[in-house]
């Protein structure tokens, strides 16, 4: 047990997150100097006390490098993401590019200041350069529109998203409220000169809706939003057991170009373990239906680090997915989130998966590059196995622009529905202000007027003021 005392700081959060990459929360306590002075002698004697920042520096990165060096020596671990604990390392890479203008300088700063491995630094630089090539900067009056459908047929073992299993009459009630938010948002977008560069309908699982419900939802979007300049329209199909040819034809009829079909694994036993109610054969059939409906771009999600899977199982999943030839493949590292059933079963699951997941990610990099895919977006999460990353790969010219923009954080996002978090972008200050909807769908329905008022005051009135 360690007691880590970090001098000359008032907020220990980032430092604690770095320590958690090396050690389970059961193995340490972290304190500011003031906090440590106020605990009991018994608590002080409960573990080995280690002080950081004896020179009283105010450079957070310097302190984090000291912590990283100590813990690497103590544990023998050298996490490849160095001292980075944030979700959006590509965004950081872009900021360094803008400041230095020289790729070599960016590379060395990632290595020397943030202690990244050469492989991760190269991955960030290549991803950022590809993003700039394919979509550049967002136009000032453009927005990303997210529409949330918080329903799934079942809840997966690792899931922490807003998802509910409810009868059809409850879905119908939700859709009526959502339609009102779509009508209001579309009207205010037109009045303030905003237009949707991308529209992303996510969840949950949007294809939990019936074909008729999908038709009415997409009609509401078309009727209320000016899609004349929209370059991308996506519907997450996700669960193969919710995909029918009728639904896909409805989606195609409304001009949706992109869907996701998310196998997660092609191993039958794994699908049973994680609570999926479909088989590998259902996944293949979903791809066949997508081709029959004429959908032009499909993303397939897979997860590295699922229970009982070995690198050989993961390689077999990728092999079978590549045979289905999707335009995008997103390789997720399993994250053991606080709200998931998996964390209730095994809180420290992700600590034991590091080497196994490392091999899986190496396999994905090699296999996908060999098949002509390139990384186009990347993000990280807390409690990921091995503290690794999620990487979206695409064939040339097929990236998901919404995914790039949401990680770049330089475009206003209008998020509709339960659990949606809108973000108002202030370009002069390069900052975002969050404008959340409530996550519970029943509360969303009852407090819809409040959700609209939040958007009015914190987004549309701000646009009208010229912010």
N, C-alpha and C positions, 0 to 999 in steps of 0.2 A: 504494500500500500504506500502510495506517495502523497505527500502534501506539497503541492506546487504553489509557491508564493511569487507573484509577479509584481515587481516594484514599479512605482511611478505610472500606474494606470488606474482608470476608474471603471472601465468596462472590460470584463475578462472574456466576453463571449467568443470572439474570434480565436483567442488563444486556447480556450477550452475545446473548441471544435477541432483545432489542429491536434491537440493532445489525444482526442478521441479517435483519431486515425491510427494511433499507435497502441492505445490502451483502452480496455473496457472501462466504462464509467464506474464499475465496482472496484477498480484498481487505483483510483486516484481521487483527490479533491483538489480543486483549484481555487485560489484566493487572491484578492488584491491585498496589498500590505495592510490596509486598514481592516479588512475583514479578518485577516489572520490574527491580528493583535487583539481582536475582540472575541475569539473563540476560547473555549476552556483549555486548561492544561491537559486534560485527558484527551481532548480532540487533537491537540498538537502532538501528543505522544503516540497517537494512533498509527502513525506511519513515518516513513523517511521524509524529512523536510528538505526541499530543494528550492533555492532562491534563484530567480531569473532577473536580469536587468539590474545588476549591481551598479552600473554606470549611470543609471537613471535616464536612459535615452527616451526620447519621445518618438523615435522611429519604430513604428509597429512592425515593419518588415524585419528590421534588425533583431528585435526581440523574438519574433517568430523563427528566425534562422537559428538563434541560440537554443530555443526549445527543440527545434528539429534536430540539431546536432546532438544535443544531449540524449534525446529519445532514440535516435538512430544508434548511438553508441550503446545505450542500455538494452535495446530490443533486437538489434541486428537488422532492423527494417529500414529500407530506403524508399519510401513511397514515391512513385514517379512523378506525382503532381506537386512535389516539393511542399512549400508552405501555403499553397493555394487551397482555400476552403470554400470559395464562392461557387455559385451555380454557373456563371457565365465567363469562362476563361477566354473565349474567342472575343468577347467584348473588350476585355482587358488588352488583348493582343492588338485590336484595332486602335485603342487609345494610345498604345505605345507607338504604333505605326504613325499615327497622326502627329505625335510629339517629336519623333525622331526622323521620320521619313526615310529611314534606311533599314532594309531587311536585316542586315548583319547586326545592327544595333539592337533590333527587336529580339533577335535570336539570343544574343549574349545577355540581355536584360532578363529574359525568361530563365536562362540558366543560372546567372550569377545572383540576381536579386531574389528570384522566386524559387530557385533550386530545382527547376523542372529537369527531367531527364531529356536527353537530346531527342528521343523519339517523340515525347509529348510536345516539345517545343516545335518540332517540325510539323507535327499534326496540326497544331494551332495555326501556324503561319500558312500552311497550305490550305486549310479550311477557310481562313479569313480571305486569302487572295482569291479563292474560287467564288466566295460570296460576293466580293466586289466586282468580279468579272460578270457574274450572271444577273445581279440585280442592283448593284450600286446603292446609292442613298434613296430613301423613300421621298417622294414628292411631299412638300409641306402640307397640302390639304388632304392627303391620302390617309386612310385609316385601315387597320385590320379589324374585321368584325368576327367575333366569336359568339356562337350560339350553343348553349349547353343543354343537353338532354340527359338528365341525371338518373337514368334507369338502365338496369342490366338484368338479364335473365337469372343470373346467379352472381354471387360475390366471390372473386378469386382470392386465393390464400394470401397474396402479397398486396392486395389492393387497398389504397387509402383514399381513393377519389370519391367525390360525391356520387354515389350510385345507390339506387333503391330497387327493391323488388316489390312491385305494387300491381293491383288489378287495373284493368283497362279504363275503368271510369275515373281513376285517379290520374292516369296519364292524360285523359281527355280534359280534365280540369286544369292541369298544368299547361297544356297546349293553348287553352283559351287565354290564360294569363300571359303566356309567352307571346302570343299573337299581338296582344295589346302593346307589349314592350317593343316588338318589331315595328308596329305601326308608328308609335311615338318616336322611336329612334330614327326610322327612315325619314319621317317628316322633318325632324330637327336637323338631320344631316343635310337635307336639301336646302333648308333655310339658312344654314351656317356655311354652306359651300364645301362640306366634307363629302368625300366619296370613298367607296370601299375598294381598295386595291386587291384585297383578298377577303374571302368569307370562309370560315371554318366551322363546321357543325360537328361538335365533339360531345364527349360524355364522361362517364357512362357509355352507353352504346346506342347511338341514334337509330340504328336499324332494329332496336327493340320495338319501335313504332311499327304499326301496320302500314301497308302500302298506301292506304287512304290517308292515314295521318301524316305520312311523309309528304304526300302530294299536297295536302293543305298547308303544311309547314313551308314547303318550298314555294308554293304559290304566294304565301304571305310575304316571303322574302322578295320574290320577283315583283310583286305589286307595290311594294313600299320602298324599295331601295333601287337607286339608279345603278344598274349593272353595266352601263355602256363602257366604262373604263376598267371594269374588274378583270384582272388578269388570271385569277385563280379562284376556283370554287371547289371546296372539299367537303365530303361527308365521311366521317369515320363509320365504316361498317363493322370493323373490329371483330366481333364474335361470329365465326362462320356459321354457328347454329341459328343466327338471326337473319342470314342472308338468303333471299329468294330472288328468282329471276324477275318476278313482278316488281319487287322493291327496286331492283337495280334499273329496270326500265323506267320507273318513275323518276329516279335520280337522274338518269341520262336525259330524259325528256325536259328536265328543268335546267339543262346546261351545266350540270356538275361534271367536271373533268376528272376529279381525283377521288379515290376512296382508299381506305385501309382495310386490309384483311390480316388480322393479327394472330398467327398461329401460336406464338410464344415458344412452342416446341412441336416437333413432329413425332415425339415419343408418346405412345398411348398411355403408359404408366404415369408419366409426368403430368399429362393432361388430367388424369384422374386425381392425382395428388393435389394439384393447385385449384381444383374445383371447376374445371372446364367441362361443359356438357356436350362436347363434340369430339370427333375422332380425327386422326390425320386424313382419312379419306374425305371427311366433310370439308376440310381445308382445300383439298384438290378440287372438289366439286364447286366450291365458292369461286375459285379462280376461273373455272370453266364457265360459270354463269356470268362473271364479270366480262370475260371475252365475248360471250354471246350477246351481252347487252351493249357492247361497244364502248365500255369505259376506257378512257385513253391512258390513265396512269393509276397504278396500284402501288401502295406501300405495304410491306409486310414487316411486322415487328417480331423479333425474337429476343429471348432473354438468356443471358449468360449467368449461371449460378443457381439454377432452379434445383429444388430438392432431389437428391439421388441421381443427378446427372453428372456424367464424367465428360471430359473434353471430347471423347469419341462420340458420345451422344449428340453433343452440340454440333460437331462437324457433320454428322449425318443429317441433322435438322437443316443446316445451311445448304448441304448438297441437294436436298429435296426441294428446298425453297428456290434455289437457283434454277432448278429444272422447270419451275413454274414461271420463271422469267419476269418478276415484278420490276417496275421502273425504279422503285426505291426499296431499300431494306434498312430498317433501323435496328441496330444492335444495342439493346439495353443491358446494363449491368444490374442485377437484382439489388434493389434497395429494401432494407427491412424497416419499413415505416411504422411510426408509433401507432397509427390507427389500423394497422393490418392484423389479420388473424395470425400471421406468421410470427410477429413479434411477441404475441401472447404465448406461443408455443416455445420459442427459442430466441430470446432477446439478443444473444451474441452470435446468431447464425452467421452473419456477414463477416465476422472476424476469422472464422475457420475456412472461409471460401477463397481466400486471397490467391493462393497459388493455382488453384483449379481455375478460377476466373481469368487469371493472367494468361494461362494457356489458351483458354477459349477465345479471348480477345485477340491473341496472336493468330489463332486459326482464322478468325473472321477477317482480319486485316489481309492476310495472305489470300484467302479464297475469294474475297470480294474484289480485291485489286486484280487478281487473275481473271475474273469474269467481267472486267471493264467498269466496275463501280468506283466512285471516288467519294471521300468524305465531304459533305456539304454543310452540316451543322452539328453542333456538339454542346452538351451540357452535362452538369454533374448534379448529384443530389446527396443529401445527408445519408449516412448509414448504408452506403453502397459497399458491396463486397469488394474488399481490397482497395477501397477509396478510389475506384477507377472512374469510368465515364460512360455516357450514352453517346453513340455516334450514328447520325443518319447518313447513309450512303445513297448515291443516285447514279443512274446512267447519265451520260453527258446531256445537258440541256433539260433535265427533268427534276430539278430541286423543288421542294415545297417552299414557296416564298414566305408563307405565313410562319413556318417554323424558323426561318432565318430572322425575320423581323422581330418575332417575340423574344428571341435571345439577344438580338442586337439592342433592343430597348431604345430605339430612336424613331418611334412612330406611335401615335395614339392608338390605343386598342379599345374598342367598344365591345364589352362582353355582356351578353344578354342571357337571362335565365338564372336559375338557382346555382349558386356557387361561382358565377362569373365575376371576374375581377377586372374591371376597366382600368386603364392607365392613361392619364392625360399627360402628353409629352410637351415639355417647355423647352424648345430648341435653344433659346438664348442662354439658358442655364444648364442645358443638357441634363435635365432631370425629369423624373416621372412622379406623378401623384396617383396613388391607388384610390379607386372608387369602387368598393366592393358591393355586390349583391349578397344577400344572406344565402347560406348554403343549403338550408333545409327547404325542400320544395314546398311543403305546406305553409311554412312561414312566408316564403316568397310569394305565394298566391295571396295570402291575407294582407301582406304589406307591399303589394306591387306599387301603389302610388308613391310610397316612400322611396322605392328603388328608382322610379322615374325622376323624382325630385332630386335625388342625389346626382343623377346624370345631368339634369338641367343646371343645377348650381355649380357643379364641379367640373363639367366638361363644356356643355353648349354655351353657357353664359361666359365662360372663360374664352372660348373661341370668338364670341361676339365682341369681347373686350380687346381682342387682338393679341392675346397671349400666345 
